[in-house]
Structures are given as structure tokens and as C-alpha cells.
Amino acid sequence: MLLFILGAYIFCNPVFAQQQHATSDLANPWEVTIRLTRSMLVGNIPQQGLWTKDTILHNQQVSVSLWFDGRALVTSSTSGDTIYAYNIPNQYVLNRLEIRRKSFSFFSTMRSIQEPLLISGLVTDWTFGTRNGYQKKPFILDADVQTPLALGGKEFLNKKGNWLSTFHLVPHFKVRIFRDDESFPFGPKGDISLPVRTPSTMPWLAYYGTWAKHWDRDLTKRNHFLRNVFVGARAFHHSNGQDGWEFDTLKVANAGKVNHYNGNFGENLYFEVLIGGAQDNTFRPNPRINYSHVPGRQIYQRLNSSTSSFWKLGYEFHPSSLTNKRLDQYDLYGRFRLNFTFIRSYLQSYREAISDGQLWYYIGQEEKYELFRWSIHASYILDPQYNTGTTTDLIKVGYFDISQRLNAWVTGYYIFRDLKNLALFVQLGRYGSDIYNIYFSQSLWQARGGIAFGFFESPNFKD
């Protein structure tokens, strides 16, 4: 029975030849798990025993050995009987498996560092210090809906497998629901009926690529300046669905001011080219072993901690033929921008186990969960000629005037381990040019907190 179970498991395991480390799971009473390193399948393989490990099956100690007989890897029990001979794939297949693993890693990384969906409001969303605009009451709702539809993965490879690619289609919408405020100085009656004022529609398409030979987030690999570096290009649309004039025409007092009530805003198409990178920074043992035994109790044993960092640097440009003509006429909207993003993630690895009242039995592999994340975003308007004010009283903004050229915000996330995609977030930002379409002409501080949904790193998205 022992030989049958062990042999069947190895025969049915499709990733037998793809694992990173040689380990033997402490099994539950019905299975034994054996893994081989990729290095055991290539290069100088000894003619005799490669590895011997004691494990537990039906509460009996069994020694399992592996060796190479010149044609296959052979598994043997303590009885000396051969259980199963596993033929070694040729070098092409091994290389292809390695490229597939890297391709899935790249696909997962690009998806995980995409900005999560954010929802805040009521008493958790405040703006203050508004300049060139009107100080709003706390928003009823402030939502960024931006879940990526990602194409890529281990089967998305070119013929040679030397380049890794992924595409993102993001139907991005940003909506603010304002509180009723009849004193709002635009429109016939100000803000009434809890308006969703000028919602932003900002869909975008992105391509990311990297060199396969330089992409590997294995901490044991040697660092070099191209390791885990990627390039990308993005195309955006941004509009607010309004048909009013860009400048206020309803009130004499607002003559020449940007129309924040129902002003038309539209950037038909603009682009960004970027470069970025990923770095897995630290890895340290952080085990917890003092779990109390209760028959049937199931736990996630804490094992190791690690951190990951990501960065992106992009140049954004708005072609004059595709931008809003009336706003561009007065140089009121920045058409050239330098964008920077930095993300730091904190991860904890766990292994699932179950107790019989005396011993713990592992019932799964060690898996990483992202528990915390913080990010910094910054965008700087580069246009030499950039103005603020009204069409009748334009004020040139100095090239180093960060109060009106710089947008910067920092966000922190607490991720629920068992829910994987759900998190709480807090965010503080200073916007020299408000990112909410026709409100671009105002500067403000914003503090917000709420819930976030994203593809945070978790076992669901591992190969």
C-alpha cells in the first residue's frame, strides 16, 4: 500500500520536475509529497543516492532515496525496492518550463502592482486648503474603479521564449458624489440633489515587456542592473461626459473661470512610456511554534517574512491634435508630465497544518501572503508655458513652483490574509492640479480612507 501511494503521487504530480527546493512534506495520514530541484535534472548528476529524507506515513518512519541510473531518476523505499522511474525531459523542455514559470511570474507581478480599486466617503474623505477653487464639504463617495483585465501568463510566449509580455485593459472610472451645497458658486443653484458632478471616464490600455533571461524574483539569484527591469507603454482616454462650455458663462462674477459645474473636459488620447523594476529585498525566519493542540484544529503556521519593492518612472505626453483645444489655447492644462511610483510590500509565509491532538500534520505547501503595502505616487507638470487664473487674467506658473505643478500622494494598505483581495487603506495627498477632470485648475489637500480591492500577492495567483 505504501509503495502504491508513493508511486501514484509522483506519477500524477505534473510539477515534479519544476520545484525550487528539495523538500519532503510532513504528510497527513493519506499522502507523502516529494519534490525535486530543477538542478537535479540537469548538469552533473551523481550516479548514486542524490538525497535521502525521513518522512511519516501512517505514523511509521520511512526513508525515501532518489538517484540517477543513467536514464532516469529512481525512487526507492527503505526496502530497497524501486517504486518508480521518472524519465528526464530533454533540455528544450526544461528550458521551456523555466520560461513558462518566469512568464507567469511577470504576469502576476504586473497585475499585482496595478493600483487597487479604492472606495471612500462619508466622514472618511476630506479636502482642505483648496486654492483656485471652492472648498467642498466631505464627499459622500469618492471611488476609483480600476480593475485590470490582464492578458498574459505562462502560455503567452513568443516562439523563442526570450521576451515576456503582458497586456492590461483597464476600464477606469473616477466618481465623486458631493454633498448638497447651494453656496457652490457655479451653476444656477450650486450643488443640489447629491450630484455626481462631472464623473471621470479614463479607460486605458497598457503593454509591459521584459527580457526573459533577466527576469527572476528568486532571492538566491545574483543581482545585476537589468535584473527584473521592465518597459511599458500606455494609452489613455479622459473625459467627463459634459457638454457645457469649458469657461463659465452663467455668472458674470465667474467670467473667464474654468467651469466646475458642467464644463466639458476631454483628452481624446494621450500616452505614457515607462521603465520600472522589481526587487525582493529581505528574507528572514519568523516562525511561530507555540500553537496549542486540539484534535481537528487547523492552523496557518507562520514561517518566514520578506519584503518586495517596485518602481516605475514614466513620461506622459498629450499630443496637441488630441487635446482640448480651448484649454490648450490658454496653456491651462499640463500636456507633458513626469510620473513616478514606488511600492513597498510586506509578506508573510504560512503553511497549513492540522492537529490530531498530539502532532501537527502539514497539509499544504508553504505559501506567501501580502499583509501590508504602502505606495508613493508623484506627477510633475513639465510644460515650460503653464498658466493658472482666468482667461482674462492669466498667471504664469514658475517652472519650479511645486505648489501648482506637483501632485503627490502616499497610500497605506492593510490586507486581509484570508480574503486575499480585500484591504483597508488610508491616503494623504497634495494636488497642485486636481486629478478630477474639469477641476484640474484647483489645488488642494485630500485625506481619505476606506476599502480597497486588488490583486495582492497571495497563493491564488501562483503557478
N, C-alpha and C positions, 0 to 999 in steps of 0.2 A: 504493500500500500504506500509506504514511504517513497519507494523508487518511482512508482506511478505518478504520485502527486508532484514530486520534484521535476521529473522529466516532462510532464504535461505543462507545467508552468513555464519552463524555459522554452519549450517548443512554441507555445502560444504567445510569448511576450514579443511584440513587434519592435520594441526599442532595446532589445537585448544587447545590440552592438553599438548603442549610441550614448551611453551614460558617461557622466563626468568622473565619477569616483567608484572604486570597488568597495561596495558595502554589502552587508548582509542584514536584512531587517530582523528585528526581534518579532517573530511572526505570531499571529493569533493561532489557535489550535488547528486551523484548517489550511494554512499556507506557509510556504517559505519563499522569500524573494531573494534572488541572486542577481547582481548587476556586474557588468564588466566595463572596464575603461576602454576608451577607443584605442589607447596606446597598446593594449593587449592584442589588438588585431593587426597591427602593422609594425614594421621595423624588426628589431632583433627579439624574437620571441624564444624564450628558453625551451629546451626540449623536455624538461621535467617540470615538476609542480610549479605553477605560477603563484598560487595563492591557496591558503587553507584557512578556513574560518569555522569556528564552532557556532552553532545556532540551536534553536529549540524547536522541536516538533513533537506534539503530543506529550509534552513535558519530558522528553528524552533528548539527551545531548547527542548531536550528530555532527561529525566532521565532514565538510564538503571541500573537495580539492578540484582545481582546474589545471589542465596542462595542454601542451600542444604536441601532437603526434606527427607533425609534418604536413598534415592535410586538414585537420580540424581541431577545434577546441573540444576537449573531452571532459565531462563532468563525472566525478566518481564519489561514492559514499564511503563510509568507514569500512564497509565490507570489501571494498576493492572492486566491486562490480561497476562496469561502465553503464551510466544511466542514459546519456545522450551525447551524440557527437554533432557539433554545430559547425557547418562549413563556413569558411571565412569569405566574405564578399570580396570581389576584386577592388583594385584601387579606385577605379572610376566610381563605383557605387559608394565607397567610403567617402570620397570627396563630395559626391552629390548629397549625401546625408548631412555632411558638415555644412554645406552651403544652405541646405533647407533649414537647418537649425538657426543659422545666422539670419536668414531671411525672415523667419518668424520672430526672432528677437528684435530685428529692426522695425518690423511692422508693429509689434506690441509697444516698443519704446515710443515711436512717433505718435501712436494713438494715446498713450498714457500721459504725454506731456502737452496734449491739446488742452486748452483752457476748459475747465468744467462748466456745466450749466449752473448758473447762480440765481437764487431767488431770495429777495429780502423785501422788507416793507414794514408797515405799521410803525412801531416805535424802534425799529432796528435799522432805519435808513435815514440819515440826516445829511443835509448840506448846510454849509455855513461859509461866511467870508466871501459871498458872491460879489463879483465885480463885472461891470458892463452888462448886468442883467438884473433879475429880480430874485430876491431871496425866497425860495419856495418853502412851504411847510413840509414836514416829513412825508415822504411818499407813501401812498397806500401800498404800492407794489413797484418794485424795480427788478426786472427779470432779464437775464441774458440767456437765451435758449440757443445753444451752440454745440449740439451733439454731432460728432463727425461720423459720416458714413464712409468707412475706410475700405479700400481695396488693396490687397497685398497678402503677404504670408508666405508659407513655405513652398507653395506651388506657383507663386508669382515670380518666375525667374527667367532671365534670358538664356539662350542656348548654352553659352559658355559658363554661365553662373558667376561671372566676375563683377557684376553690378547688381545692387539690391535697390528695389524701388517700391514705393507705396503712394497711392493717391488718396486724397481726402476731399469729399464733397460735404460742405458744412452749411446747412440752411439756418444761418444765424439771424435771430430776431432779438431786438432790444426794446423793451416796453416799460414805460413809466406811467403809473396811474397817480395823478396829482389829487391832492385834497381840494375841496371846493374853496375858492378864494376869489371873491368878487373884486378885490382890490388889485388883482393882477392887471398891470397896465396895458395889456394888449387885448384885442378882440372887443366885441360890443358889450359883453357882460363879464369879462375876466374868465377865470376858470370855474365852471359850474358843472354839475352832474358827474362828479368824479371822472373827469375826462382822461381818456388815453390820448394824450396830446402828442401828435406827430410821431408815431412809432417808427422805429428804425428797421428797415429791411436790409440786411447785409450778407447775403449769401456769398460764399467764396469757394474756390477750387484750388487745391494745393497739390504739388508734386514734391516728393522728397526722395533723394537718392544718396547712395554711399558706395564706396569700394568694398567689395566682399572681403578681400584679404585684410582690410584694416578694421573691420567691424567685429568685435568680440568683447562682451562685457564680463568675461571670465576674469576674476580678480587675480588669478595666478599668472596671467599673461603679461609679458613685458610691455611697459608703456612706451609710446613714441608719439611724435607731434600730430600724426594723422590718425591715431587710433580713435575710433568711434566718432569721427568727424563726418558730418553730412552736409549736403547742399539742398536748396529748395527754391521753388518759385511759386508765387500765389497770385491769383487774380480775384478781385473783389468787385462787388456792386454795392452801392449805398444810396438809399433813397428813403423818403418818408411818406410818400403817397399823398401829399398835399398839393392843392392847386392855387393857393394864394400867392400874391406877389412876394418876392424874396425880401422886399423892404416894405415897412408898414405904410399903408395908405388910408387907414381908418381914422387915425387920430393925428391931429396937427402936431401935438406935443411929441409924437414919435417919428416925425418926418425924417427919413434917411436912416432910421434904425433898422437893424435886421428884424424881420417879422417872426417873433417867437410864438405867435398864436397859430397860424396856419400857413406859414411861409413854405414855399416849395424848396426842397433840397434834393439834389440828385447828382451823384457821381456815377456816370454810366459804367465806367470800368476803370480801375486803377490796379497797379501791380506792385509786387514786392519780390525782391531777390534776397536770399539769405544764406547764411552759413551758421552751423551750430555744432554742438558736440555733447557727448555723454561721458560721464566718469563715475565709476563705482569706487567710492573713496575709502571706506573702512570696513573692517570685518572683525568682530570680537566676540568671544564666547560670553553668553549672558544667560546661563541655564537656570531654570528653576526646578528643583528636585523634591521639594517638601510638600508633595501632594498627599492628602490622606486617602487611604484605601477604603473604598466602599464597593462591594460587588456590583458590577454593571456600570460603575461610574465611568464616564467618557470625558477626556480632557484634551486640551491642546497644550502640550508641553512646550514651554518657551526654551529655545535653544541658543540662537545667535542673533546679534544685532548688526546692521550695516546701514550705510548711507549712500545715496546716489545724488549726483549733481548734473544739471543740464543747462545749456546756454544757447541762445540764438541772437544773432546780430543781423539786422535786415535794413535794406534801403528801399523805401516806399516812394513811388512817383505816380503822379496823376497827369496823364497827357492832356494838354490844353484843349485838344479837339474833343475830349470825352468828359470834360469837367463842366460845372455850372458856369455859364458864360457871364451872368450878371455878377456873381460873387467874384469871379476871376477878373472882371473888369476893374474892380477896385482893390484887388490883391488882398481880399479879406480872409481868404481860406488858404491854409498852407498846402502846397502841392508837392513838396519834397520833404521827406521825414526820415530820420534815423531812428530805428526801433531796436530795443534791447530787452531780452528776457533772461532771467536766471531763476532756476528752480532747484530746491533742495528737498530731498525726500528722506524720510527715516523709516527703515524697515525692520521687522522682527520676524524671525523664522520660528515656525512651530511644527510639531509633529503630533499627530493624533494618536491617542492610546486609550485602552480600556482596561479596567481592573477586574480581577476575579476575587478581590478581597485580600490578596497577598502579593501578587505580582502585577506589574504593568505589562501589557502586550501592545506593541506598535501595530497599528492597522493602516498605516499610510506612510508616504514619503515625507521628508522634511520639505516644507513649503514656506515661501516668503509672503508676508503681508505688509503693505504700506500702511503705516499708522498715522504719520504726520507728514505735512508738506507745507513749505512756505515758498512764496514766489515774489519776485520783484519785476515790475514792468516799467519801462521808460520809453518815451517817444519825444523827439525834439524836432521842431519845425526848422528846416534849413533854408527856406526861401530868403534870399537877400532883401527883396522888397516884400514886406509883410506889414499890413496895416490893421488898425483897430479903429473904433469910433463909428461915425455915421458917414453916409455918402457925401454930406456937405461939410464934414469936419473930420477928415481922415488924419489919424495919428500914426506915424511910422513907429513900428516896434523895433527896438535895437536888436542886433544880431545875438547879443548875449543876454537879452532880457528873459531870464528863465521864468519870470512870473507869468508871461503870456505865451512863451514858446514851448515850455516843458510840461509834459504830462507824466506823472509818476505815481504808482500805487503799489502797495505791498499787501499780500493776502496770506493768511494762515488757515490751514485746514486740519481738522481732527476727523480721521476716517474711521468709521465703524468696521471693525475687523470682520464680524460675522455677516454684515450687509454688503461689504466689499465695494459697492459703487456709491454709497451714500456717505456724506460728510457734513459737518458743520463748518462754517467759515466766518472769518472776520476780515474786514478790508478797510484800509485807510488810504486815501489818495488826494493828491493836489493836481488839479487840471487847469493848466493855463488856457486851454481851449477845450471846452466841454465836448465829450465824445458823442453826445446825443444830437445827431444831425443838425437841424437849423439852430440849435442852442450853442453852436461852436463859438460864437462871438463872446460868450461869457466865461469868466474864470471862477473857480470855486474849489472849496474843500468838500470831500464827501467821506462819511464814515458809515459803514453798513455791516450787517451780519445776518446770517440766515443759513439756508441749506444749500448743498452743492451735490451735483451728480456728475460723475466722471468715470473714466476707465482707469482707476487707480490700480497699481500693481497688486495682483492677487493671483492665486492658483488657477482661477478660471481662464486666465489668459496666458497660460504657459503651454508650450508644446508637449 
